[in-house]
Amino acid sequence: MDERWLEEERDAATAEEFEVDGDDSEDLTEAMKEALDAVEGHDEEQRKDESAAPVEAAAREELVEQLATLKDRHMRTLAEFDNYRKRVEREQARSRRFEGLGIISELLPILDNFGLALEAEGEVEDLKAGVELIARQFQDLLRRHGVERIRAEGEPFDPNLHDAVSREEDAGVEVPTVAEELRAGYLMGDRLVRPASVRVSVPPERRPADSEALPDPETLN
């Protein structure tokens, strides 16, 4: 009897030692639930990372392929542009080499006429008329190509168009004026081909009169 009572008392004490009230039980349950959720969330994130890894690797590989394609296209474009530049330079050099071909073909008939004039026999006047005809042909050719002779003799001197070879004083002019054209000048549009060589007349320099040369003695006192 005593032994049975002792065992009952021991079991009651053990049960009392591990007894948890209602509030503590709810807190414990909630804590266990949060810990379980945290573990499950960690596992889910890990599974997502593992599933996303192949996608990221594929995207990275596709990006590398696109970059390689763009680089190849860029190099091809540079090569094509370099070939185009070289071709244009060759064509420009060829154009510069033969750009005078058209006008040369127009000059040849005039050269032929010079040859005929040199071979012709006759009076001096006939030879002169032939040369004048050739000169008119050449002037017509220049006009067709927009080349005009610069007006010189009797015109006010213009240093942009006239090259003064000599100058002389002339009381009959008020401003520097072209007195004589020594060599013709030409313009092509607004571009100077060659200035006209001219002799220029200028107004006389003003010299002080005798009365102005010496001061009045009375002004010195």
C-alpha positions in Angstrom: 0.0 0.0 0.0 2.8 2.4 0.9 4.7 1.6 -2.3 1.6 2.2 -4.5 1.0 5.6 -2.8 4.6 6.6 -3.3 4.4 5.8 -7.0 1.2 7.8 -7.4 2.8 10.8 -5.6 5.9 10.6 -7.9 3.8 10.5 -11.1 1.7 13.5 -9.9 4.9 15.5 -9.2 6.3 14.7 -12.7 3.0 15.6 -14.4 2.9 18.9 -12.4 6.5 19.7 -13.4 5.8 19.5 -17.1 2.3 21.0 -17.1 1.9 24.0 -19.4 -1.0 26.5 -19.0 -3.3 27.5 -21.9 -1.5 30.8 -22.9 1.9 29.2 -22.9 0.6 26.4 -25.0 -0.8 28.8 -27.6 2.5 30.8 -27.7 4.4 27.6 -28.2 2.1 26.4 -31.0 2.4 29.8 -32.7 6.2 29.7 -32.4 6.4 26.2 -33.8 4.1 27.2 -36.7 6.3 30.3 -37.5 9.5 28.1 -37.4 7.8 25.6 -39.7 6.7 28.3 -42.1 10.2 29.8 -42.1 11.7 26.4 -42.9 9.2 25.8 -45.7 9.7 29.4 -47.1 13.5 28.8 -47.2 13.0 25.5 -49.0 10.6 27.3 -51.5 13.1 30.0 -52.2 15.9 27.5 -52.7 13.7 25.5 -55.1 13.0 28.8 -57.0 16.7 29.6 -57.3 17.4 26.1 -58.5 14.7 26.4 -61.1 15.7 29.9 -62.2 19.4 29.0 -62.7 18.8 27.2 -66.0 16.7 30.2 -67.3 19.4 32.7 -66.4 22.1 30.5 -68.0 20.0 30.3 -71.2 19.4 34.1 -71.2 23.1 34.7 -70.7 24.0 32.4 -73.6 21.4 34.1 -75.8 22.9 37.5 -74.9 26.4 36.4 -75.7 25.2 35.1 -79.1 23.5 38.5 -79.9 26.6 40.4 -79.0 28.7 38.2 -81.2 26.2 38.7 -84.1 26.3 42.5 -83.6 30.1 42.5 -83.5 30.2 40.5 -86.7 27.7 42.9 -88.4 29.7 45.9 -87.2 32.9 44.5 -88.6 31.2 43.7 -91.9 29.8 47.3 -92.1 33.3 48.8 -91.4 34.8 46.6 -94.1 32.1 47.6 -96.6 32.5 51.3 -95.8 36.3 51.0 -96.3 35.8 49.4 -99.7 33.3 52.0 -100.6 35.7 54.8 -99.6 38.5 53.3 -101.6 36.3 52.9 -104.7 35.1 56.6 -104.4 38.7 57.7 -104.1 39.7 55.8 -107.3 36.7 57.2 -109.2 37.6 60.7 -108.1 41.2 60.3 -109.1 40.0 59.0 -112.5 37.6 61.9 -112.9 40.3 64.4 -112.1 42.6 62.8 -114.6 40.1 63.0 -117.4 38.0 66.0 -116.4 39.6 68.2 -119.2 38.7 65.6 -121.9 35.6 67.4 -123.0 37.2 70.8 -123.5 40.2 69.3 -125.2 38.0 67.7 -127.7 36.5 71.1 -128.4 40.0 72.6 -128.8 41.2 70.2 -131.4 39.2 71.7 -134.3 40.7 75.1 -133.4 44.2 73.5 -133.5 43.4 72.0 -136.8 42.5 75.5 -138.2 45.8 76.8 -136.9 47.6 74.1 -138.9 45.6 75.0 -142.0 46.5 78.7 -141.6 50.2 77.9 -141.3 50.1 75.8 -144.5 48.1 78.4 -146.4 49.8 80.5 -149.1 48.5 83.9 -150.0 48.5 87.6 -149.0 49.2 88.7 -145.5 45.7 90.1 -145.2 44.2 86.7 -146.0 46.4 85.1 -143.4 45.4 87.8 -140.8 41.7 87.1 -141.6 42.2 83.4 -141.0 43.9 84.0 -137.7 41.1 86.4 -136.6 38.5 83.7 -137.5 40.4 81.2 -135.3 40.5 83.7 -132.4 36.7 84.2 -132.6 36.3 80.4 -132.5 38.4 80.3 -129.4 36.5 83.1 -127.7 33.2 81.4 -128.5 34.5 78.3 -126.9 35.4 80.2 -123.7 31.9 81.8 -123.6 30.3 78.4 -123.9 32.2 77.3 -120.8 31.2 80.5 -118.8 34.6 82.3 -119.2 34.3 86.0 -119.8 36.9 88.6 -120.5 37.5 91.2 -117.7 36.7 94.8 -118.7 39.8 96.8 -118.2 40.6 99.8 -120.4 38.8 103.0 -119.2 37.5 101.2 -116.1 38.3 102.3 -112.5 41.3 100.3 -111.2 40.2 97.3 -109.2 43.0 95.4 -107.5 40.8 92.3 -107.3 40.6 92.1 -111.1 43.5 94.2 -112.4 47.3 93.7 -112.0 49.0 97.1 -112.2 52.2 96.7 -114.1 52.9 100.5 -114.2 51.4 103.7 -113.1 51.5 107.3 -114.3 50.0 110.6 -113.2 47.2 112.0 -115.2 45.5 115.3 -114.4 42.5 114.1 -116.4 41.5 111.4 -113.9 40.1 111.8 -110.4 40.5 108.2 -109.3 43.0 105.5 -110.4 41.9 104.4 -113.9 43.0 101.7 -116.3 44.8 103.6 -119.1 45.8 100.5 -121.2 45.3 96.8 -121.1 48.6 95.0 -121.6 47.2 91.4 -121.2 43.6 90.3 -121.0 42.2 88.8 -117.8 39.3 86.4 -117.5 36.6 85.3 -115.0 34.8 82.0 -114.9 31.5 82.9 -113.1 32.6 84.7 -110.0 36.0 83.0 -109.9 39.1 84.8 -111.1 41.0 82.8 -113.8 43.6 85.4 -114.5 43.8 89.2 -113.6 44.2 91.7 -116.4 47.7 93.2 -116.6 47.2 97.0 -117.0 48.8 100.4 -117.0 47.1 102.7 -114.5 46.6 106.5 -114.6 46.4 108.1 -111.2 45.5 111.7 -110.2 48.6 113.9 -109.6 49.8 114.2 -106.0 48.8 117.5 -104.4 51.9 119.6 -103.8 51.9 122.7 -101.6 52.0 126.0 -103.4 54.9 128.4 -102.9 52.8 130.5 -100.6 52.0 127.4 -98.5 55.6 126.1 -98.6 57.1 128.9 -96.4 55.3 130.5 -93.4 54.4 134.1 -93.4 57.2 136.1 -91.6 54.5 138.1 -89.8 53.1 135.0 -88.2 56.5 134.3 -86.6 56.4 137.6 -84.5 
